[in-house]
Amino acid sequence: MQKRWAEQEVTNQKAIQDLMQSLQIDEVLARLLVGRGITTFEDARCFFRPDLCHLHDPFLMQDMEKAILRIETAINKAEKILIYGDYDVDGTTSVALVYSFFRKYHKHLDYYIPDRYKEGYGISFQGIDYAAEHGYSLIIALDCGIKSVDKIDYANILNIDFIICDHHMPGSILPDAVAVLDPKRSDCQYPYLELSGCGIGFKLVQAYAQKNDIPFEEIFCYLDLVAVSIASDIVPITGENRVLAWYGLKKLNESPCNGLAALIELSGKKQYTISDVVFMIGPRINAAGRIDDAKHSVSLLIADDEVSAKNQSLVINIKNTERKEFDSSITEQALAMLDSDPTQRHRKTTVVYDESWHKGVIGIVASRLTEKYYRPTIVLTKSNGHAAGSARSVLGFDLYEALCSCSDLLEQFGGHKYAAGLTIKPENIPALQKRFEDVVSQTIPDELLVQEISIDAAIQLKDINGKLFRILNQFAPFGPLNLAPIFLTKSVNLKGPVAVVGNNHLKMNICQQDSAVFECIGFNMGECLPLIEKGIPFDICYTIEENVWKEKRSVQLNIKGIRSILD
C-alpha cells in the first residue's frame, strides 16, 4: 500500500532551546519532547518520572459524591449490588476491578455481563429484569450506559438505582441515574477526558477508598487491569492514563493478578509493553465474549488461586483459537466480495454485509479491511432480526460524526472517533451504504485516504548511540498520542545480504559512510526487496528498538517505510 511520509514541524524553537539547556539533551530529543507538548522542565519531569501523586482527585468528577454516598448506603443497609459491564476487554477488566474491590467490604455482591448475541452492547432490558428477579436494588454499570436513557427509566420503574461509569460521548440527554460518571459530559470539570472505562471504575474505587480511609495500597493491586484496558481500548497514553499505564505495566510485569499471570504463562513472553498487551493479552480476554460468554473472562480475572486461573485461561485460549479461525475465514470472504465488485475502486468507504458471518469477529474484520483499503469501513451481519455492525476509521477522520449523519437509518449506535458499533434494519443497509459514502466523500480530505507515516525527526545513523537509546526508552509506555518516535534517515546503503523471512518480512543490515552497521527488520515489507537489491542508496523511516535473540540484546531498526532516493 502506498504511504505518504510526513515530517512533523516543530515551530516552538524557544521551548526546544530551553529544554536542551535545562535537561542537557540534544536538539533531536528536545524536538521530540516539544512535539509531544512538553515544553518546560516541569513538564519533562512529570513525563519522565510518572508518579501516583499526579493522579487527579476522583471527587473532581461530576456526581462522584452522589455515587459514593449511594454505595455506602447500599453497604450499610446490606442491599444487593450488581456490577454490570460490557463484554469487551475494557468492560470485563472494569467489572473484575470493581467487583474484586467491593467484595472485600460487601458480601451481597455479584456481576453481570450481557450476552453479545441475545442482548447486544451495553445495558439491556434483560439485564435489568435479571436484577429485579434476583433482588438487586443497585447496579453499577461500567464502560456502558451513557446513552441508555430508556433502560434507566425502566429500571427506575422497578426501583433499581443505577450508577453509570462510562467514558463514551454522551447524547443530548443524560440517563436519569443516581450518578453519571463520565468526564465527557458537558458539565463535568474533571481535568482529564481520556480515561478508559476501567479507568473510570478505578476512579470510583479510588474515591471510595479515599472517603473511607482505605490505604491506596489496597487499590494499587488493580492497576494491571487498568493497564490492560488502556492498551486494549486504544485510549491516549497521555496525562493520567500515562501514569496509570506506567504503574499498571510495572504491576503486570512484576506481580500480575492470578488471571493475567495465567495468560502471560500461555503466551510465553516475560516482559510486556502496551503493544504486547494489545496483541497478546487483549485478544484472549476478548475471545470469550466474541465466541461464547464474556463471564469466562471475568471469572479468570477475579480468580483467587493459580489453579482456577490456569483452568480458566485454558478455556479462554481455546476460544481464542476458534476466534482466529472465524476471523481468517470471514476476512477472506469479505475481501473476495469487495474484489469482485468493480464499483469498489472508486469508493471512499467500505460497507459489507453477510447474514452468516459470526458477530463476535466483525470488529476484527472491519479493522483488517481498513488496513487493506485504508478507508472508513462498516462490517455487518445478522443478529436478532437486525443487522449488527462494527465500524472502523482512518487516522484523522471522525467516524462517530459520520454515523451521526446517518442516525435516522440506524436503530442505535455508539462509540468513538475511530471505532463504533451500530444496529440497523437489514432493509436499510443499501441506504446506509449510499449515505455513508456520500457523507464521507463530502467531508474527508483526500490525503486522509493515504496512510501517513508521521516522522518525528530526521537524523543520521551516527546519531544513534547509547544515550539516545536510553532516553528513548524513557518515553515509554508508547501508545496513541505518545507513539514510539519515527526517524527519517536519507541515503543509507545495504551492508551484506538482504532476505525475505517469515511471513513476508524484510531482514537486512544497513550503514552510512561513517556509521556503525545496524540490523533492520521490516514487517510485511517483502515487496521492497527489488528496490533494495538494486544496490543504490535508499531512504528509510523507522523506530529504534531493542532486539532480544537467545539472550543476546542489540539495537534494531524497525523499518516503517522505504523509498528510492530518486523519488
C-alpha positions as CSV (number, residue, x, y, z in Angstrom):
1,M,0.0,0.0,0.0
2,Q,1.3,3.5,-0.9
3,K,2.0,5.6,2.1
4,R,2.8,9.3,2.5
5,W,5.8,10.4,4.5
6,A,5.0,13.5,6.6
7,E,7.8,15.2,8.6
8,Q,6.4,16.9,11.7
9,E,7.2,20.6,12.0
10,V,8.0,21.9,15.5
11,T,7.9,25.6,15.4
12,N,8.5,26.4,19.1
13,Q,12.2,26.9,18.8
14,K,12.5,28.7,22.2
15,A,11.0,25.7,24.0
16,I,13.5,23.4,22.2
17,Q,16.4,25.6,23.2
18,D,15.1,25.8,26.8
19,L,14.8,22.1,27.1
20,M,18.2,21.5,25.6
21,Q,19.7,23.7,28.3
22,S,17.7,22.6,31.3
23,L,17.8,18.9,30.5
24,Q,21.2,18.8,29.0
25,I,19.9,16.9,25.9
26,D,20.5,17.4,22.2
27,E,18.2,19.1,19.7
28,V,16.6,15.8,18.5
29,L,15.4,14.8,21.9
30,A,14.2,18.3,22.7
31,R,12.2,18.3,19.4
32,L,10.6,15.0,20.3
33,L,9.5,16.3,23.7
34,V,8.1,19.6,22.3
35,G,6.3,17.6,19.6
36,R,4.5,15.9,22.5
37,G,3.5,19.1,24.1
38,I,6.3,19.0,26.7
39,T,7.8,22.5,26.8
40,T,9.1,23.1,30.3
41,F,11.4,21.4,32.8
42,E,8.4,20.6,35.0
43,D,6.5,19.0,32.0
44,A,9.6,16.9,31.3
45,R,9.9,15.8,34.9
46,C,6.3,14.6,35.0
47,F,6.7,12.9,31.7
48,F,9.9,11.0,32.5
49,R,9.0,10.4,36.2
50,P,5.4,9.3,36.3
51,D,4.1,9.4,39.9
52,L,0.9,8.3,41.6
53,C,0.7,11.7,43.2
54,H,-0.1,13.0,39.7
55,L,-3.4,11.2,39.7
56,H,-6.4,13.6,40.0
57,D,-8.7,13.8,42.9
58,P,-11.6,11.5,41.9
59,F,-14.1,13.8,43.6
60,L,-13.4,16.4,40.8
61,M,-15.6,14.2,38.7
62,Q,-19.3,15.3,38.4
63,D,-21.6,13.1,40.6
64,M,-18.8,11.2,42.3
65,E,-20.0,12.3,45.8
66,K,-23.5,11.0,44.9
67,A,-22.1,7.7,43.7
68,I,-20.1,7.1,46.8
69,L,-22.9,8.1,49.1
70,R,-25.3,5.6,47.3
71,I,-22.7,2.8,47.5
72,E,-22.2,3.5,51.2
73,T,-25.9,3.4,51.8
74,A,-26.2,0.1,50.0
75,I,-23.4,-1.4,52.0
76,N,-24.8,-0.2,55.3
77,K,-28.3,-1.5,54.5
78,A,-27.0,-4.8,53.2
79,E,-28.6,-4.2,49.8
80,K,-27.7,-6.4,46.9
81,I,-25.4,-4.7,44.4
82,L,-24.9,-5.9,40.8
83,I,-21.7,-4.9,38.9
84,Y,-22.6,-4.7,35.2
85,G,-20.2,-4.3,32.4
86,D,-19.7,-4.7,28.7
87,Y,-18.3,-7.9,27.1
88,D,-15.1,-6.5,25.7
89,V,-11.7,-6.1,27.4
90,D,-12.5,-2.7,28.8
91,G,-15.8,-3.9,30.2
92,T,-14.6,-7.2,31.7
93,T,-11.5,-5.6,33.3
94,S,-13.8,-2.9,34.7
95,V,-16.1,-5.5,36.2
96,A,-13.2,-7.5,37.6
97,L,-11.6,-4.5,39.2
98,V,-14.8,-3.0,40.8
99,Y,-16.1,-6.4,41.9
100,S,-12.8,-7.6,43.3
101,F,-12.5,-4.4,45.4
102,F,-16.0,-4.2,46.8
103,R,-16.4,-7.9,47.6
104,K,-13.8,-7.3,50.3
105,Y,-16.3,-4.9,52.0
106,H,-19.7,-6.2,51.0
107,K,-20.9,-9.8,50.7
108,H,-24.2,-9.1,48.8
109,L,-22.5,-8.6,45.5
110,D,-22.4,-10.2,42.1
111,Y,-21.6,-9.3,38.5
112,Y,-23.4,-9.4,35.2
113,I,-22.1,-9.4,31.6
114,P,-24.7,-9.1,28.8
115,D,-24.8,-11.8,26.1
116,R,-23.3,-10.3,22.9
117,Y,-25.8,-12.2,20.8
118,K,-29.0,-12.2,22.8
119,E,-28.7,-8.7,24.4
120,G,-26.2,-6.8,22.4
121,Y,-24.0,-4.0,23.6
122,G,-24.4,-2.1,26.8
123,I,-27.3,-2.1,29.3
124,S,-30.2,-4.4,28.3
125,F,-33.8,-4.8,29.4
126,Q,-32.9,-8.5,30.1
127,G,-30.1,-7.5,32.4
128,I,-32.4,-5.1,34.4
129,D,-35.1,-7.9,34.6
130,Y,-32.4,-10.2,35.9
131,A,-31.6,-7.7,38.6
132,A,-35.2,-7.3,39.6
133,E,-35.9,-11.0,39.7
134,H,-32.9,-11.5,42.0
135,G,-33.5,-8.6,44.3
136,Y,-30.7,-6.2,43.3
137,S,-31.5,-2.6,44.2
138,L,-28.3,-1.0,42.9
139,I,-26.5,-1.6,39.6
140,I,-23.0,-0.1,39.0
141,A,-22.7,0.0,35.2
142,L,-19.2,0.1,33.8
143,D,-18.0,1.0,30.3
144,C,-21.6,1.5,29.1
145,G,-24.9,3.2,29.9
146,I,-24.2,6.9,28.9
147,K,-26.9,6.7,26.2
148,S,-29.2,4.2,27.9
149,V,-31.9,6.7,28.8
150,D,-34.8,4.3,28.1
151,K,-33.2,1.4,30.1
152,I,-32.6,3.6,33.1
153,D,-36.2,4.9,33.0
154,Y,-37.3,1.2,33.0
155,A,-35.0,0.4,36.0
156,N,-36.4,3.4,37.9
157,I,-39.9,2.0,37.5
158,L,-38.6,-1.2,39.1
159,N,-37.0,0.7,41.9
160,I,-33.5,-0.2,40.8
161,D,-30.9,2.5,41.1
162,F,-28.0,2.9,38.6
163,I,-24.6,4.4,38.9
164,I,-23.2,4.8,35.4
165,C,-19.4,4.8,34.9
166,D,-18.7,5.4,31.2
167,H,-16.2,7.1,29.0
168,H,-18.1,7.3,25.7
169,M,-19.6,10.5,24.3
170,P,-23.0,11.4,26.0
171,G,-26.1,12.1,24.0
172,S,-28.1,15.3,24.3
173,I,-29.9,13.8,27.3
174,L,-28.2,12.1,30.3
175,P,-29.9,9.0,31.8
176,D,-31.8,9.6,35.0
177,A,-29.4,7.6,37.2
178,V,-28.4,8.3,40.8
179,A,-25.0,9.2,39.4
180,V,-23.5,9.5,35.9
181,L,-19.7,9.4,36.0
182,D,-18.3,10.4,32.6
183,P,-15.6,13.1,32.1
184,K,-17.0,13.8,28.7
185,R,-20.3,15.1,30.0
186,S,-20.5,18.8,29.3
187,D,-20.9,19.9,33.0
188,C,-18.0,17.8,34.3
189,Q,-14.9,19.7,35.3
190,Y,-12.7,16.6,35.7
191,P,-9.2,17.6,34.3
192,Y,-8.6,14.6,32.1
193,L,-11.1,13.4,29.5
194,E,-9.5,10.2,28.0
195,L,-9.8,7.6,30.8
196,S,-10.8,4.1,29.7
197,G,-13.9,2.5,31.1
198,C,-11.8,0.6,33.5
199,G,-10.1,3.9,34.4
200,I,-13.5,5.3,35.4
201,G,-14.1,2.2,37.5
202,F,-10.7,2.8,39.2
203,K,-11.6,6.4,40.0
204,L,-14.8,5.1,41.6
205,V,-12.8,2.7,43.8
206,Q,-10.2,5.4,44.5
207,A,-12.9,7.7,45.7
208,Y,-14.5,5.1,48.0
209,A,-11.1,4.3,49.4
210,Q,-10.3,8.0,49.9
211,K,-13.6,8.7,51.6
212,N,-13.3,5.6,53.9
213,D,-9.7,5.9,54.9
214,I,-8.6,2.8,53.0
215,P,-4.9,2.9,52.1
216,F,-4.0,3.5,48.5
217,E,-2.0,0.2,48.6
218,E,-5.4,-1.6,48.7
219,I,-6.3,-0.4,45.2
220,F,-2.8,-0.3,43.7
221,C,-3.1,-4.0,43.1
222,Y,-5.7,-3.4,40.4
223,L,-3.5,-1.3,38.2
224,D,-2.5,-4.2,36.0
225,L,-6.2,-4.5,35.0
226,V,-6.3,-0.8,34.2
227,A,-3.2,-1.0,32.0
228,V,-4.7,-3.9,30.1
229,S,-7.9,-1.8,29.5
230,I,-5.9,1.3,28.4
231,A,-3.9,-0.8,25.9
232,S,-6.8,-2.7,24.5
233,D,-9.3,0.2,24.3
234,I,-6.7,2.2,22.4
235,V,-7.0,5.4,24.5
236,P,-4.3,8.1,24.5
237,I,-1.2,7.4,26.6
238,T,-1.1,10.9,28.0
239,G,-1.7,12.6,31.3
240,E,-3.4,10.5,33.9
241,N,-3.5,7.5,31.5
242,R,0.3,7.6,31.2
243,V,0.6,7.4,35.0
244,L,-1.9,4.5,35.2
245,A,-0.3,2.7,32.3
246,W,3.3,3.1,33.6
247,Y,2.4,1.7,37.1
248,G,0.0,-0.8,35.6
249,L,2.7,-2.3,33.3
250,K,5.1,-2.4,36.3
251,K,2.5,-4.4,38.2
252,L,1.7,-6.6,35.2
253,N,5.4,-7.4,34.7
254,E,6.3,-7.9,38.4
255,S,3.2,-9.3,40.2
256,P,0.1,-9.7,38.0
257,C,-3.2,-11.0,39.3
258,N,-3.7,-14.7,39.0
259,G,-5.7,-14.4,35.8
260,L,-3.3,-12.2,33.9
261,A,-0.4,-14.4,35.2
262,A,-2.1,-17.4,33.6
263,L,-2.4,-15.6,30.3
264,I,1.2,-14.5,30.4
265,E,2.3,-18.0,31.0
266,L,0.3,-19.2,28.0
267,S,1.9,-16.5,25.7
268,G,5.4,-17.4,26.8
269,K,6.5,-13.7,26.9
270,K,8.0,-12.4,30.1
271,Q,8.1,-8.6,29.8
272,Y,5.1,-6.8,28.3
273,T,4.8,-3.4,26.6
274,I,1.5,-1.7,25.7
275,S,1.8,-3.2,22.2
276,D,2.3,-6.7,23.6
277,V,-0.9,-6.3,25.7
278,V,-2.8,-5.2,22.6
279,F,-1.7,-8.2,20.5
280,M,-1.2,-11.0,23.1
281,I,-3.4,-10.4,26.1
282,G,-6.3,-8.3,24.9
283,P,-7.4,-10.7,22.1
284,R,-7.5,-13.7,24.5
285,I,-9.7,-11.8,27.0
286,N,-11.9,-10.6,24.2
287,A,-12.3,-14.1,22.7
288,A,-14.6,-15.4,25.4
289,G,-17.2,-12.7,24.7
290,R,-16.7,-13.0,20.9
291,I,-17.2,-16.7,20.7
292,D,-19.1,-17.8,23.9
293,D,-19.6,-15.9,27.1
294,A,-17.5,-13.0,28.5
295,K,-18.2,-14.2,32.0
296,H,-15.4,-16.6,31.4
297,S,-13.1,-13.6,31.2
298,V,-14.3,-12.0,34.4
299,S,-14.1,-15.4,36.2
300,L,-10.4,-15.6,35.0
301,L,-9.6,-12.0,36.1
302,I,-11.1,-12.4,39.6
303,A,-9.6,-15.9,40.2
304,D,-8.5,-16.3,43.8
305,D,-5.9,-19.0,43.2
306,E,-3.5,-20.1,40.5
307,V,-5.1,-23.4,39.7
308,S,-8.6,-22.0,38.9
309,A,-6.9,-19.2,36.9
310,K,-4.9,-21.7,34.9
311,N,-8.0,-23.7,34.1
312,Q,-10.0,-20.6,33.1
313,S,-7.1,-19.5,30.9
314,L,-7.1,-22.8,29.0
315,V,-10.8,-22.4,28.3
316,I,-10.2,-18.8,27.0
317,N,-7.2,-19.9,24.9
318,I,-9.4,-22.4,23.1
319,K,-12.0,-19.7,22.4
320,N,-9.2,-17.5,21.1
321,T,-8.2,-20.3,18.6
322,E,-11.8,-20.5,17.4
323,R,-11.9,-16.7,17.1
324,K,-8.8,-16.8,14.9
325,E,-10.4,-19.3,12.6
326,F,-13.6,-17.3,12.2
327,D,-11.6,-14.1,11.7
328,S,-9.5,-15.6,8.9
329,S,-12.4,-17.1,7.1
330,I,-14.7,-14.1,7.2
331,T,-11.9,-11.7,6.2
332,E,-11.2,-13.8,3.1
333,Q,-14.9,-13.8,2.2
334,A,-15.1,-10.0,2.7
335,L,-12.0,-9.4,0.6
336,A,-13.4,-11.6,-2.2
337,M,-16.7,-9.8,-2.1
338,L,-15.0,-6.4,-2.5
339,D,-12.5,-7.6,-5.1
340,S,-15.4,-8.9,-7.3
341,D,-17.3,-5.5,-7.2
342,P,-15.9,-3.1,-9.8
343,T,-17.5,-0.1,-8.1
344,Q,-15.3,-0.5,-5.0
345,R,-12.2,1.0,-6.6
346,H,-14.0,4.4,-6.9
347,R,-15.4,4.4,-3.4
348,K,-14.1,6.2,-0.3
349,T,-15.9,3.8,2.1
350,T,-16.4,0.1,2.6
351,V,-19.8,-1.3,3.8
352,V,-20.2,-5.1,3.6
353,Y,-22.9,-7.4,4.9
354,D,-23.4,-11.1,5.1
355,E,-26.0,-12.6,7.4
356,S,-23.9,-15.7,8.0
357,W,-20.9,-14.0,9.5
358,H,-20.0,-14.5,13.1
359,K,-20.9,-11.4,15.1
360,G,-18.1,-11.9,17.5
361,V,-15.3,-11.1,15.0
362,I,-16.8,-8.5,12.7
363,G,-14.9,-5.8,14.6
364,I,-11.7,-7.5,13.8
365,V,-12.7,-8.0,10.2
366,A,-13.5,-4.3,10.0
367,S,-10.0,-3.4,11.2
368,R,-8.4,-5.7,8.7
369,L,-10.4,-4.3,5.8
370,T,-9.5,-0.8,6.9
371,E,-5.8,-1.8,6.9
372,K,-6.2,-3.3,3.4
373,Y,-8.1,-0.5,1.7
374,Y,-7.5,2.4,4.1
375,R,-10.9,3.9,4.2
376,P,-13.8,4.2,6.7
377,T,-15.3,0.7,7.0
378,I,-18.5,-0.9,8.3
379,V,-18.9,-4.7,8.5
380,L,-22.4,-6.0,9.2
381,T,-24.0,-9.4,10.0
382,K,-27.5,-10.6,11.0
383,S,-28.3,-10.6,14.7
384,N,-31.7,-11.0,16.5
385,G,-33.7,-9.9,13.4
386,H,-31.5,-6.9,12.8
387,A,-28.1,-6.3,11.3
388,A,-25.3,-5.6,13.8
389,G,-22.2,-3.8,12.7
390,S,-18.8,-2.7,13.7
391,A,-17.2,0.4,12.1
392,R,-13.5,1.5,11.9
393,S,-12.0,4.7,10.7
394,V,-8.7,6.0,9.3
395,L,-6.4,8.4,11.1
396,G,-7.8,11.9,11.3
397,F,-11.4,11.1,10.3
398,D,-14.2,11.3,12.9
399,L,-16.2,8.1,12.2
400,Y,-18.7,8.9,15.0
401,E,-19.7,12.2,13.5
402,A,-20.2,10.5,10.1
403,L,-22.5,8.0,11.8
404,C,-24.4,10.8,13.4
405,S,-25.3,12.0,9.9
406,C,-26.7,8.5,9.2
407,S,-28.5,8.2,12.6
408,D,-32.1,8.3,11.0
409,L,-31.2,5.0,9.3
410,L,-29.9,3.3,12.4
411,E,-31.7,1.7,15.3
412,Q,-28.8,2.6,17.7
413,F,-25.1,3.3,17.6
414,G,-22.3,4.4,19.8
415,G,-18.5,4.6,20.1
416,H,-15.5,6.8,19.5
417,K,-13.8,8.8,16.8
418,Y,-12.1,5.7,15.3
419,A,-14.4,2.8,16.3
420,A,-18.1,2.3,16.7
421,G,-20.9,-0.2,16.9
422,L,-24.3,0.0,15.3
423,T,-27.6,-1.8,14.8
424,I,-29.7,-1.3,11.6
425,K,-32.7,-2.9,9.9
426,P,-31.4,-5.1,7.1
427,E,-33.6,-3.3,4.6
428,N,-31.9,0.0,5.4
429,I,-28.4,-1.3,4.6
430,P,-28.4,-0.2,0.9
431,A,-29.5,3.3,2.1
432,L,-26.7,3.3,4.7
433,Q,-24.1,2.3,2.0
434,K,-25.1,5.3,-0.1
435,R,-25.5,7.8,2.8
436,F,-22.2,6.8,4.4
437,E,-20.4,7.1,1.1
438,D,-21.9,10.5,0.5
439,V,-21.1,11.8,4.0
440,V,-17.5,10.6,4.0
441,S,-16.9,11.7,0.4
442,Q,-18.0,15.2,1.2
443,T,-16.0,15.5,4.4
444,I,-12.8,13.5,4.2
445,P,-9.7,15.2,2.7
446,D,-8.1,13.0,0.0
447,E,-4.8,12.9,1.9
448,L,-6.5,11.1,4.8
449,L,-7.2,8.2,2.4
450,V,-3.5,7.6,2.0
451,Q,-1.9,6.1,5.1
452,E,0.5,8.5,6.7
453,I,3.9,7.8,8.3
454,S,4.3,10.6,10.8
455,I,8.1,11.3,11.1
456,D,9.3,12.9,14.3
457,A,12.8,13.8,13.2
458,A,15.5,13.4,10.6
459,I,18.8,12.0,11.8
460,Q,21.9,10.3,10.6
461,L,22.7,6.7,11.7
462,K,25.8,8.0,13.5
463,D,23.4,9.9,15.8
464,I,22.1,6.6,17.2
465,N,24.1,6.0,20.4
466,G,23.6,4.6,23.9
467,K,22.4,7.9,25.4
468,L,19.7,8.4,22.7
469,F,18.5,4.8,23.1
470,R,18.3,5.0,26.9
471,I,16.3,8.3,26.9
472,L,14.0,7.0,24.1
473,N,13.2,4.0,26.4
474,Q,12.0,6.5,29.0
475,F,9.4,7.8,26.5
476,A,7.5,4.6,27.1
477,P,4.8,3.4,27.6
478,F,4.0,4.0,23.9
479,G,0.5,4.3,22.5
480,P,-1.9,6.8,21.0
481,L,-0.6,10.4,21.2
482,N,2.7,9.1,22.6
483,L,3.8,6.7,19.8
484,A,7.3,5.4,19.5
485,P,9.3,8.2,17.7
486,I,9.8,7.6,14.0
487,F,13.0,8.8,12.5
488,L,14.0,9.5,8.9
489,T,17.4,8.8,7.6
490,K,18.3,9.5,4.0
491,S,20.6,7.7,1.6
492,V,21.6,4.6,3.5
493,N,23.4,1.6,2.0
494,L,22.8,-2.1,2.2
495,K,25.5,-3.9,4.1
496,G,25.6,-7.6,3.3
497,P,22.7,-9.8,2.1
498,V,19.0,-9.0,2.2
499,A,16.3,-11.6,2.6
500,V,12.6,-12.0,3.0
501,V,11.9,-14.1,6.1
502,G,8.9,-15.5,7.9
503,N,5.6,-14.1,6.6
504,N,6.9,-11.5,4.1
505,H,9.3,-9.7,6.5
506,L,12.4,-7.9,5.1
507,K,15.6,-8.5,7.0
508,M,18.9,-6.7,6.3
509,N,21.8,-4.7,7.6
510,I,22.4,-1.1,6.7
511,C,25.0,1.6,7.2
512,Q,26.2,5.1,6.2
513,Q,29.8,6.1,5.4
514,D,30.7,7.0,9.0
515,S,28.2,4.9,11.0
516,A,28.1,1.5,12.6
517,V,26.1,-1.3,10.9
518,F,22.5,-1.6,12.1
519,E,20.3,-4.7,11.9
520,C,16.9,-3.9,10.4
521,I,13.5,-5.7,10.2
522,G,10.6,-4.5,8.0
523,F,7.4,-6.4,8.9
524,N,5.2,-7.2,5.8
525,M,7.7,-5.3,3.6
526,G,8.9,-8.1,1.3
527,E,7.7,-6.1,-1.7
528,C,10.6,-3.7,-1.2
529,L,13.2,-6.4,-1.9
530,P,13.6,-5.4,-5.6
531,L,14.4,-1.8,-4.7
532,I,16.9,-2.9,-2.1
533,E,18.6,-5.3,-4.5
534,K,19.3,-2.6,-7.0
535,G,22.4,-1.7,-4.9
536,I,21.7,2.0,-4.9
537,P,21.2,4.1,-1.7
538,F,17.7,4.5,-0.3
539,D,15.8,6.4,2.3
540,I,14.2,4.8,5.4
541,C,11.9,5.7,8.2
542,Y,12.0,3.6,11.4
543,T,11.7,3.2,15.1
544,I,14.6,2.3,17.3
545,E,14.1,-0.7,19.5
546,E,15.9,-3.5,21.3
547,N,16.0,-6.9,19.8
548,V,16.5,-9.9,22.1
549,W,17.5,-13.2,20.5
550,K,18.8,-16.1,22.6
551,E,19.5,-13.7,25.4
552,K,21.6,-11.5,23.2
553,R,20.5,-7.9,23.1
554,S,21.1,-5.5,20.3
555,V,19.7,-2.2,18.8
556,Q,17.4,-2.9,15.9
557,L,15.8,-0.5,13.4
558,N,12.1,-1.4,12.9
559,I,11.5,-0.2,9.3
560,K,8.2,1.6,8.7
561,G,8.9,2.8,5.1
562,I,11.5,2.6,2.3
563,R,11.8,4.8,-0.7
564,S,14.2,5.3,-3.6
565,I,16.4,8.4,-3.4
566,L,15.2,9.0,-6.9
567,D,11.5,9.5,-5.8
